[in-house]
């Protein structure tokens, strides 16, 4: 089977080649993202493997189908960037990796929270400059704080259990309640109650038509003053301009994001010698109480190994027709 990979980084090659020790697959790697600008270059492949910022719209899918591609394999959990209706219409199977390492993302979320709260990134830079002052580094105890979790799938569940270990009170909102988490002390509630009571809110839900800009001016107005907001899910969950206004008015006490709505032209690239023209991102980065990482929450050895293994397993199932009707990896 021949697979064309898009949005390829060096580590993608490393882990996918490691999983191809028996040479079952033939690989083509493209650094560019998949979109209308490059889809005509796809030739003589059975599968295209895409990531979070590839644009797999109707036009792209039509061209892929005309070129004989049979499978669109996402090496991530989210699939908001794929036109599923068009894929079904043109007969392409779409698969994803729904649970590669939920702990990787959950642990990064907690790392961002701790860094933002205790300002360890600032303390590190100070000490390197022989500045041992504590002024401006004041944080707060997580113990006893109320943490609101929106989305209690595998990642949200892992995050809840970590925060429970810190002694936090846990509120959650999800269309489907998790009985294990309820037994462990988590309480499900309405979004309105979660907004009103939480000291910290962490987003772990997919990006859909219903959740797009879930965090907006109206929802922010319902939240406590000084709230800490975390997002390691999808950038489109947040209306960035509304969040900037909430930061300026001190409504938000801090923001930690690993995703950004317009990240596709910026993240996964070295732009250190480039003028970034995204004024919204530049404004966000100017706040001292904002912490941004470049979509790295998934980036652990265990997660990348599992992503490569599961993606190739999905490809073999799709190409052989051995797909169970209830397999969550297939859309």
N, C-alpha and C positions, 0 to 999 in steps of 0.2 A: 504494500500500500504506500502511496506517495502522499506526503503531507506538506503543505505550504504554511509556514508559521509567519505571522505578522506581529508587528510591535516587538520584535525580538531584541532581547538584551543578552549580554554574554552568559549570564547565569541560566537563561532559558536553554541555550545550547548545551551547557554543562549537564544540567539535570535530565533533559530529554535524551541526550546521547547516552547518558549512564543507563537509562531505562531501556535503551535499544541495543543492549549487549548482544542479542541474538540476531541483529540486523533484520528484524521483521519489517522495518519501515524504511522508506527513503525520504530524506528531509530536504526541504528548501527553506532557507531562512531569509526573511526580509526585515530590515530595521524599521521601515516605514509602517505606519498604521494602514489597515485595510480600509479602502474607501473608493469612491468613484475614480479617483486620480490614478489608481494602481491596479484596479481589478482586471483590466484588459491584459495585464502581464501574466496572469494566472494561466498556466498551460500544463496539460497532462498531469493533473493531480486529482486524487480521489477525495481529499479532505483539505479544508482550510482550518487552521487553528488560530483563534483570535483571543484578544485580551480586552480589558475593560474600556479602552478608548478607541477601539476599532469601530468603524461605522458600517454596520451590516444592514443597510436599508433595502428597500424594494428593488432599486436599480442594481445594486451590487448583487443581490440574490439572483435576479434574473440573468445577469451575465455569468455568474458562477454556474447556474443550472445549464445555460447554453454551452458552457465549456466542459460539462460532464462531471462537475463536482457533486458528490453525493452527501457529504456530511460537513456541517459547521460545528466544530468542536471548540467550545469556550474553555479556556484554562483558568476559570474563575467561577464564582458562585452566581454573581449577578448576570442578568441577560437583558437589561433594559435597552441595550444598544443593538439588539437584533429584532428585525421585523418578523415575528413568529408567524403571523398570518401569511406573509409572502413566502416564507420558507415552506409552509404547509402547501400552499398553492403550487409551488414549483417542485415539490417532492423532495426537498432536502431535509434530512434528519438534523436536529439541533440537540446537542448534549452539553453538559456543563459539569463542574465539580462542586456539588452542593455543600460538601463538608470535608475540606482538605485538612484543616487544622484550626478548629474554632478557638483553641487555647492561644494560638499565635496572635490572632487579632484581639482577643480579650485581654491578653497580657500587655500588648502594646497600648491599648486604651488606658489601662491602669497606670502604665509607665508615664503616659502623657499627663494624666491627672496628677500624679505625684510630682512630676516635674513642674507643671504649671502652679500647683499649690505651694510647694516648698522651695520653688525657684532654684533648683539645683543647677540648672543650666547657667544661670547668672552667677551663682556662687562659684562654680567651676572657673568661669572666666575671671572673676575677681581674684581668686586665690592665685591663679597663674600670673597675675600682675602684682602679686604681693599685697593685695588689698584684703585684709582679714576682717573688715567691718561687717556687722550684721544688719546695719540699717537698710531698710527696703526689702528685706528677705523674709518678712513675717508671713507665716502660713496659718493653717488651722488644722485641728485634729479631724481626721475622717471618722473616728469612732463616734457613734451616736448620730451621725448625719443621715439625712434622708436622701436616698439615691433613687431617682426615677429612671426606669429602663423601658425604652420604647422598642419592642421587638424582643421576644424571648425564644427565638430559634436557637440553634446550636451555639452561635457566638454570644448572643445575649444571655443564654443560660450559663455559659462559662464565666462571663463577666459578673453575673449575679452572685455566683458562688465565691468568686474572689472577693467581692465587696462584702459579702456576708462574713467572710473571715476577718475583715477589718472592723467588724462590729457595727456595720451600717444598718439602718432600717431600709427595707427594700419595697418600693412600689413598682408596678409594671403595668403596661398596656400592651395587649396583643389580641388579635381576633381569635386566637386559639390559646387557651390557658394550659400551662404545664403543671400537671398534678404533682410531680416530684418537687418542683420549686415551691408550690403552695405548702406542701408538707414540711419543707425546710424553712418556712417562715415568710416567704414572699407573699405580698398581697396585691391582687389585681384590682384595678380601679379604672375610672374613666380618664380620658386625657385631661379633662378640665381639672379633676382632683389631683392628678399627677403634677400638672403645671403649677397648681397653687401650693403644694406641700413640699416639693422636692428642693433640696439645696444644690443637687447635682443632677443633670439629666444627660443620659448617654443614649445615642441613637444606634439601633442595631436592626433596623427594618429594611426591606428592599425598596428600591425606587420604582414606584408605579404611578399611574395617573392619580391615584388617591393620596399618595404620600408626597408627591412633588411639592416642594416649598411647605412642608409640614410645619417647619419653624419659620414663622413670618411675623409681621408686625402685630397681628391679632393674638397669636399664641404667645409671643414674647410679653405682651401686656398682661397676660394672666399669671406670669411667673414671679417668683420672689425676686426682690432686688438683690443684686450680688450673686445671682445664680451662676454656676459653672456649667458650660455646655460642651459636650464631647461628641464628635462625629467621626467614626472610623468606618462608616457604611458606604454612602454614596453622596457626592457633593450636592446633587440636586434636591436633597431633603431640606436644605437650608436656603432661604432667600437671603443672599449675602448682603445686599444693601440694607435690609431690615436689621440684620445682625450688627452691621457697622453702626447704625443709628443707636442700637441698644448699648453698644460699647461706649459710644460717645456720651450717652446720657447716664452712664454708670448703672443702667438696668442690669446688664451682664457684668458679672465680676471677673469672668475669664472665659476664653474660648480655646479649645484644643481640637484641631482638625487634621485628619490624615488624608482627607479628600476635599476636592474643590470643584465647583460646578463647571468651571471652564478649564479644567486641568489638562485636557488632551493636548494642548499646544505647549505645555510647560513641564509637567511632571515626567519623570524618567529621562530627562535630558540634562546635560551640563550647560547651563546658561550663565556661568560665572563671568564670562567676558562679553555678555550681551545685554542690551538695554531691554528690560521687560516692559512691554507696552500695555500690559493689563493693569490699568489704574486701580481697579477694585482690589486685586491681590496686593498691590503695593500699599494700598491704604490699610489693608488687614495687617500686613507685616510691620506697619509702623506702630501698632499698639504694643505697649510693654506687657500687657496681660493676654496676649494671643500667642499660641504655640502652634506651629505648622510643621508637619512632616509630609514627605512627598509620596504618599500612598505606599508606605512600607510596612503597614501593620501585618501583612501576610508573610513578610520576608524572613522566614526562618528555614533552616536546613530541613527540618521535619515537614514543613508545609510545602516547600518546593518539591521535595521527593514525592510526597503524596499527590501533588497536583500532576506531576509528570506521569506517575503510575496510573492514576485514575483516568486521566485524559486518554492515554493510550488504550486502557481497558475499554473505555467508552467507544473509541474508534473501532476496535475489534468487534465489539457487540453490534454496533451500527452497521458495519460492512458485512457482517455474517447474518444479520437479521435476528440475532438472539437478544431481543430487548423485551424484558418483562413489562407488562402493561402498567405496573405500579412503580417502575423504576424512577426515583426522583431526579436522576441525572439526565433524563430525556424529557424534552419539552414538547 
